[in-house]
Amino acid sequence: MKTQNVLILGGGSDQKLLVEEFNQRGFQTIIIDYYENPPAKEVADLHYMESTYDENAIKKIAKKHNVSLITTISTDQPILIASKVSAELGLPFYITEDQALSLTNKSVMKDLLSTNSIPTAQYRSIEYHNIDNYADITKELKYPLIVKPVDSSGSRGINKVSKETDLLPNLQKAFTISQTKQIIVEEFIEGIEVSVDCMVLNSINKVIMISDNYKTGNSQIPLIYKSLYPTVVSQVIREKIENICQKLADIYHLTNAPMFVQMIVRNEEVFVIELSARIAGGSKPLFIRNAVGFNIVSAFVNLLLNETVKLDNSNREYNGVLGLGYLYGEKGIIKKYLNQKELKEEGIIDKIIFYRFVGDMSVGMKDTSCRIGTVFIKASDYNEFDTKFDLFKKRFLVINEDGQNLLVS
């Protein structure tokens, strides 16, 4: 009989892994997700169709089921909600509300980076009531610029602006996304984008994995279309990354927590773009496990339950190049997927994870939350990955109701 209840915010494919982990440990698992049939629903004990941003609904459900934990992975803003509700109900959470705010509000985050001399893009914060002064506020920044709501996730509302005449419309667009009506404008830094996945234990940071992100050439909404491991950056840069990550753990007072950092490497310089005290999304938990042999979801649950976390990467499954190819679709209703079974049997892909299913709407390429899936590809080198990914995109079909292929190649 299950004697403890855990409330998990979000029901996506990554949260499904978290639900399965708690199921294995004898917890009753309750998920909150506003979709009717999120992936985690099929393995959770209970599902409530509520927003993960609805603090009152979350508190009510937590009280109703007398939960012992509220948690999430692979999503930013619900971390802040979970920290708030946990504190109000006297439940444990791995970071405080103040810490959560500093890691989910990009303006507060950037202020801390700047104050502590962590290299980051030059930026300015703008509140909605001050939008008429946007030109004066941003006049010292150099184009191109990146406009971001301070409190969005999944790259929602983020746009690249190349000229001054395009700035105000993009500011207005970002304000419609921000719940706090605050945005930041920062200089765009050209370079290699790396994702750094870490675990902080007893205030000591351990870098688990460094992977490289590659973005589309879309001038306004550059989206990640592939992530590759191992990274191409040098050992010297890796050591710089490790040192910076330890400083970040210190600055944000992380004692026991996962940490995810996005950085840009430009020549010998390393810039921090964003960070969060969470496990990354977009199928990253499985990417980490397949690439370096570390079950970061299991480690996170151990951390939450005050059990021993072993940072052992000795079980790496594959020694070549492992990559994720992110799939986007044009707008339309998905009627069927074709050829994925044959592509797997032929060794072109290793596995595919769908985020949108038959009958769902493909909403276009607005942000990373619009992905329809992720494909895992094993290769001997980077060139073979590209060859396999290109072949996959030529043969894999996302068919709409009119028989057209929605897949963006």
C-alpha positions as CSV (number, residue, x, y, z in Angstrom):
1,M,0.0,0.0,0.0
2,K,1.3,3.5,-0.9
3,T,1.7,5.6,2.2
4,Q,3.2,8.8,0.8
5,N,1.9,11.1,-1.8
6,V,4.0,13.3,-4.2
7,L,2.6,16.1,-6.2
8,I,4.5,16.7,-9.5
9,L,4.0,19.9,-11.5
10,G,3.8,19.1,-15.2
11,G,3.0,15.9,-17.1
12,G,5.3,16.0,-20.1
13,S,7.7,13.2,-21.2
14,D,10.4,14.3,-18.9
15,Q,8.1,14.5,-15.9
16,K,6.9,11.0,-16.8
17,L,10.4,9.8,-15.9
18,L,10.0,11.5,-12.5
19,V,6.6,9.9,-12.0
20,E,8.1,6.4,-12.8
21,E,10.9,7.0,-10.4
22,F,8.6,7.8,-7.5
23,N,6.3,4.9,-8.5
24,Q,9.3,2.5,-8.1
25,R,9.8,3.9,-4.6
26,G,6.2,3.2,-3.5
27,F,4.8,6.8,-3.7
28,Q,1.3,7.6,-4.9
29,T,2.0,10.0,-7.8
30,I,-0.3,13.0,-8.6
31,I,0.4,15.2,-11.6
32,I,-0.9,18.6,-12.4
33,D,-1.0,19.5,-16.1
34,Y,-3.6,21.5,-18.0
35,Y,-3.6,19.1,-21.0
36,E,-6.2,16.4,-21.0
37,N,-3.8,13.5,-21.9
38,P,-0.2,14.5,-21.0
39,P,2.4,11.7,-21.4
40,A,2.8,11.2,-17.6
41,K,-0.9,10.6,-17.2
42,E,-0.5,6.9,-18.3
43,V,1.9,6.2,-15.4
44,A,0.6,8.5,-12.7
45,D,-2.0,7.5,-10.1
46,L,-3.9,10.8,-10.4
47,H,-4.1,13.7,-12.8
48,Y,-5.6,17.1,-12.3
49,M,-6.2,19.4,-15.3
50,E,-4.9,22.6,-13.8
51,S,-2.2,25.0,-14.7
52,T,1.2,24.5,-13.1
53,Y,1.2,28.3,-12.5
54,D,-2.0,28.2,-10.5
55,E,-0.7,28.6,-6.9
56,N,-4.2,28.3,-5.3
57,A,-5.1,25.1,-7.2
58,I,-1.8,23.5,-6.4
59,K,-2.1,24.3,-2.7
60,K,-5.7,22.9,-2.6
61,I,-4.7,19.7,-4.3
62,A,-1.6,19.3,-2.1
63,K,-3.8,19.7,1.0
64,K,-6.5,17.4,-0.2
65,H,-4.0,14.5,-0.7
66,N,-1.8,15.4,2.3
67,V,1.3,15.2,0.1
68,S,4.7,14.9,1.6
69,L,6.5,16.5,-1.4
70,I,5.8,19.0,-4.3
71,T,8.3,18.9,-7.0
72,T,9.1,19.1,-10.8
73,I,11.8,18.8,-13.3
74,S,12.6,20.2,-16.8
75,T,10.5,23.4,-16.4
76,D,11.4,26.8,-14.9
77,Q,8.5,28.8,-13.5
78,P,6.8,25.9,-11.6
79,I,9.9,25.7,-9.5
80,L,9.0,29.1,-8.0
81,I,5.4,28.0,-7.4
82,A,6.6,24.7,-5.8
83,S,8.9,26.6,-3.5
84,K,6.2,29.0,-2.4
85,V,3.5,26.4,-1.8
86,S,6.0,24.0,0.0
87,A,7.0,26.8,2.4
88,E,3.3,27.7,3.1
89,L,2.4,24.1,3.8
90,G,5.6,23.3,5.8
91,L,6.9,20.8,3.2
92,P,10.6,20.4,2.4
93,F,11.9,21.8,-0.9
94,Y,15.5,21.8,-2.0
95,I,15.8,25.6,-2.5
96,T,14.1,28.5,-0.8
97,E,11.5,30.9,-2.4
98,D,14.2,33.6,-2.6
99,Q,16.6,31.2,-4.3
100,A,13.9,30.1,-6.7
101,L,13.1,33.8,-7.6
102,S,16.7,34.5,-8.3
103,L,16.9,31.5,-10.7
104,T,13.5,31.9,-12.5
105,N,13.4,35.7,-12.8
106,K,16.0,36.6,-15.5
107,S,16.4,40.2,-14.3
108,V,17.3,39.1,-10.7
109,M,19.5,36.4,-12.2
110,K,21.4,38.7,-14.4
111,D,21.8,41.3,-11.6
112,L,23.5,38.6,-9.4
113,L,25.7,37.5,-12.3
114,S,26.8,41.1,-12.9
115,T,27.3,42.0,-9.3
116,N,29.5,38.9,-8.8
117,S,31.6,39.6,-11.9
118,I,30.4,36.5,-13.8
119,P,30.9,37.2,-17.6
120,T,27.5,37.6,-19.2
121,A,25.9,39.6,-22.0
122,Q,25.4,43.3,-21.4
123,Y,21.8,43.9,-20.6
124,R,19.1,46.3,-19.4
125,S,15.8,45.6,-17.6
126,I,12.6,47.3,-18.7
127,E,9.3,47.3,-16.8
128,Y,6.0,47.9,-18.7
129,H,5.2,51.2,-17.1
130,N,8.6,52.5,-18.4
131,I,8.3,51.3,-22.0
132,D,8.1,54.8,-23.4
133,N,11.7,55.2,-22.3
134,Y,13.0,52.1,-24.0
135,A,15.2,54.0,-26.4
136,D,17.1,55.7,-23.6
137,I,17.3,52.5,-21.5
138,T,18.8,50.5,-24.3
139,K,20.9,53.2,-26.2
140,E,24.2,51.8,-24.9
141,L,23.6,48.3,-26.1
142,K,25.0,47.0,-29.4
143,Y,22.9,45.3,-32.0
144,P,21.8,42.5,-32.5
145,L,19.9,42.3,-29.3
146,I,17.9,39.5,-27.6
147,V,14.6,40.4,-26.0
148,K,13.3,38.1,-23.2
149,P,10.4,38.2,-20.8
150,V,12.0,37.8,-17.3
151,D,9.6,35.0,-16.3
152,S,9.1,32.8,-19.4
153,S,10.3,29.3,-20.1
154,G,10.7,27.2,-23.2
155,S,12.0,30.3,-25.0
156,R,8.5,31.8,-25.1
157,G,8.5,35.4,-26.1
158,I,12.3,35.5,-26.9
159,N,13.3,37.2,-30.1
160,K,16.5,38.4,-31.8
161,V,16.4,42.0,-33.0
162,S,18.8,43.2,-35.6
163,K,17.8,46.9,-35.9
164,E,16.4,49.7,-33.8
165,T,13.2,50.0,-35.7
166,D,12.3,46.4,-34.8
167,L,12.9,46.8,-31.1
168,L,9.6,48.3,-29.9
169,P,7.3,45.7,-31.5
170,N,9.4,42.9,-30.0
171,L,9.3,44.6,-26.6
172,Q,5.6,44.8,-26.8
173,K,5.4,41.1,-27.8
174,A,7.5,40.1,-24.9
175,F,5.4,42.1,-22.5
176,T,2.3,40.1,-23.5
177,I,4.1,36.9,-22.4
178,S,5.5,38.2,-19.1
179,Q,3.2,37.7,-16.1
180,T,5.2,40.3,-14.1
181,K,5.3,42.7,-17.1
182,Q,9.1,43.0,-17.0
183,I,11.6,42.1,-19.7
184,I,15.3,42.2,-20.3
185,V,17.2,43.2,-23.4
186,E,20.7,41.9,-23.8
187,E,23.4,41.9,-26.4
188,F,23.6,38.9,-28.7
189,I,26.9,37.0,-28.3
190,E,28.2,35.0,-31.2
191,G,29.9,31.7,-30.4
192,I,29.4,28.1,-29.5
193,E,26.4,27.5,-27.2
194,V,26.9,24.9,-24.6
195,S,24.6,23.3,-22.1
196,V,26.1,22.3,-18.8
197,D,24.3,19.8,-16.6
198,C,25.4,19.6,-13.0
199,M,24.7,18.3,-9.5
200,V,25.5,20.3,-6.4
201,L,26.1,18.1,-3.3
202,N,27.1,19.7,0.0
203,S,27.8,22.9,-1.9
204,I,30.3,21.2,-4.2
205,N,29.4,21.3,-7.8
206,K,30.0,18.4,-10.2
207,V,29.7,18.9,-13.9
208,I,27.9,15.8,-15.2
209,M,27.8,16.6,-18.9
210,I,28.6,19.4,-21.4
211,S,26.9,19.3,-24.8
212,D,26.7,21.7,-27.7
213,N,23.6,23.3,-29.1
214,Y,23.1,24.3,-32.7
215,K,20.4,26.8,-33.7
216,T,18.4,27.4,-36.8
217,G,19.4,30.3,-39.1
218,N,16.1,32.1,-38.5
219,S,17.1,35.7,-37.9
220,Q,14.3,36.5,-35.5
221,I,13.6,33.3,-33.5
222,P,16.8,31.1,-33.5
223,L,15.7,27.7,-32.2
224,I,17.9,24.8,-31.2
225,Y,17.6,22.0,-33.8
226,K,20.3,19.7,-32.5
227,S,22.4,19.0,-29.4
228,L,25.6,16.9,-29.6
229,Y,27.8,15.1,-27.1
230,P,30.7,15.2,-26.6
231,T,31.4,19.0,-26.8
232,V,33.8,20.4,-29.3
233,V,35.3,22.9,-26.8
234,S,38.9,22.4,-25.5
235,Q,40.0,21.0,-22.2
236,V,41.0,24.5,-21.1
237,I,37.5,25.8,-21.8
238,R,36.0,22.8,-19.9
239,E,38.1,23.7,-16.9
240,K,36.9,27.3,-17.1
241,I,33.3,26.0,-17.3
242,E,33.8,23.9,-14.2
243,N,35.3,26.8,-12.3
244,I,32.4,29.1,-13.3
245,C,29.8,26.5,-12.3
246,Q,31.3,26.2,-8.9
247,K,31.1,30.0,-8.5
248,L,27.5,30.0,-9.6
249,A,26.6,27.4,-7.0
250,D,28.3,29.6,-4.4
251,I,26.6,32.8,-5.6
252,Y,23.1,31.3,-5.6
253,H,23.8,29.5,-2.4
254,L,23.0,26.0,-3.8
255,T,23.7,23.3,-1.2
256,N,22.0,20.2,-2.7
257,A,20.4,20.7,-6.1
258,P,20.6,20.0,-9.8
259,M,21.9,22.9,-11.8
260,F,21.5,23.6,-15.5
261,V,23.6,26.4,-17.1
262,Q,23.6,27.8,-20.7
263,M,26.8,29.4,-21.8
264,I,28.4,30.9,-24.9
265,V,32.0,30.1,-25.7
266,R,33.7,32.8,-27.8
267,N,37.3,32.0,-28.6
268,E,38.8,31.7,-25.0
269,E,36.0,33.5,-23.3
270,V,33.0,31.9,-21.5
271,F,29.8,33.8,-20.9
272,V,26.9,32.7,-18.8
273,I,23.5,33.3,-20.5
274,E,21.1,31.7,-18.0
275,L,21.0,29.1,-15.3
276,S,18.5,27.3,-13.1
277,A,18.4,24.9,-10.2
278,R,16.7,22.1,-12.2
279,I,17.2,19.2,-14.5
280,A,17.1,20.4,-18.1
281,G,14.1,19.6,-20.4
282,G,13.7,18.5,-24.0
283,S,14.5,14.9,-23.3
284,K,17.8,15.9,-21.6
285,P,17.4,13.3,-18.7
286,L,17.5,10.5,-21.3
287,F,20.3,12.2,-23.2
288,I,22.4,12.4,-20.1
289,R,21.8,8.8,-19.2
290,N,22.6,7.5,-22.7
291,A,25.6,9.8,-23.1
292,V,27.4,9.5,-19.8
293,G,25.6,6.7,-18.0
294,F,24.2,8.9,-15.2
295,N,20.5,8.6,-14.1
296,I,20.0,12.2,-13.1
297,V,16.3,11.7,-12.3
298,S,17.0,9.0,-9.9
299,A,19.8,11.1,-8.3
300,F,17.4,14.0,-8.0
301,V,14.8,11.9,-6.2
302,N,17.6,10.6,-3.9
303,L,18.4,14.2,-3.1
304,L,14.8,15.0,-2.4
305,L,14.5,12.1,0.0
306,N,17.8,12.8,1.7
307,E,19.3,9.6,0.4
308,T,22.8,9.1,-0.9
309,V,23.6,10.5,-4.4
310,K,26.4,8.7,-6.1
311,L,28.0,10.7,-8.9
312,D,29.2,7.7,-10.9
313,N,29.5,8.1,-14.7
314,S,31.1,4.7,-15.3
315,N,28.1,3.2,-17.1
316,R,28.3,5.2,-20.3
317,E,26.3,3.3,-22.9
318,Y,27.9,4.7,-26.1
319,N,31.4,6.0,-26.8
320,G,30.9,7.8,-30.1
321,V,28.8,10.9,-30.8
322,L,25.3,10.9,-29.4
323,G,22.9,13.6,-30.4
324,L,19.4,14.8,-30.2
325,G,17.6,16.1,-33.3
326,Y,14.7,18.4,-32.4
327,L,11.6,18.1,-34.6
328,Y,9.4,21.1,-35.5
329,G,6.2,21.1,-37.6
330,E,4.2,23.6,-39.7
331,K,0.8,24.5,-38.3
332,G,-1.8,21.7,-38.7
333,I,-3.5,18.8,-37.1
334,I,-1.3,15.7,-36.9
335,K,-3.1,12.8,-38.5
336,K,-0.3,10.2,-38.6
337,Y,3.5,9.7,-38.3
338,L,5.2,7.6,-41.0
339,N,8.4,5.6,-41.4
340,Q,9.8,5.9,-37.8
341,K,9.8,2.1,-37.4
342,E,11.8,1.5,-40.6
343,L,14.3,4.2,-39.7
344,K,14.9,2.7,-36.4
345,E,15.2,-0.9,-37.8
346,E,17.8,0.4,-40.3
347,G,19.9,2.0,-37.6
348,I,19.3,5.6,-38.8
349,I,17.9,6.5,-35.4
350,D,18.1,5.0,-32.0
351,K,14.8,6.1,-30.6
352,I,12.2,8.8,-31.0
353,I,10.1,10.6,-28.3
354,F,7.0,12.4,-29.3
355,Y,5.7,15.5,-27.5
356,R,2.7,15.8,-29.7
357,F,0.5,12.9,-30.7
358,V,-1.9,11.9,-33.4
359,G,-4.9,14.3,-33.2
360,D,-2.7,17.1,-31.6
361,M,-2.1,20.5,-33.2
362,S,1.4,21.3,-34.5
363,V,1.6,25.0,-33.8
364,G,4.6,26.0,-35.9
365,M,8.1,27.2,-34.9
366,K,7.3,29.9,-32.3
367,D,9.5,28.6,-29.4
368,T,11.1,25.4,-28.1
369,S,7.8,24.4,-26.5
370,C,6.4,23.9,-30.0
371,R,8.6,20.9,-30.8
372,I,6.7,17.8,-31.9
373,G,9.4,15.4,-30.8
374,T,13.0,14.5,-30.4
375,V,15.0,11.9,-32.2
376,F,18.1,10.2,-30.6
377,I,20.9,9.4,-33.1
378,K,24.1,7.4,-32.5
379,A,27.0,8.1,-34.8
380,S,30.8,7.5,-35.0
381,D,31.5,11.2,-35.5
382,Y,29.7,14.6,-36.0
383,N,29.5,14.2,-39.8
384,E,27.8,10.8,-39.6
385,F,25.3,12.4,-37.1
386,D,24.4,15.1,-39.7
387,T,24.1,12.5,-42.5
388,K,21.7,10.4,-40.4
389,F,19.7,13.3,-39.3
390,D,19.3,14.6,-42.8
391,L,18.3,11.2,-44.0
392,F,15.8,10.9,-41.2
393,K,14.2,14.3,-42.1
394,K,13.9,13.3,-45.7
395,R,12.0,10.0,-44.9
396,F,10.1,10.7,-41.7
397,L,6.7,12.2,-42.4
398,V,4.3,14.1,-40.2
399,I,1.0,13.9,-42.2
400,N,-1.9,16.3,-41.7
401,E,-5.5,15.9,-42.6
402,D,-4.9,17.0,-46.2
403,G,-2.1,14.5,-46.7
404,Q,0.6,17.1,-46.5
405,N,3.9,16.7,-44.6
406,L,4.2,19.1,-41.7
407,L,7.8,18.3,-40.7
408,V,10.1,21.3,-41.0
409,S,13.3,20.0,-42.5
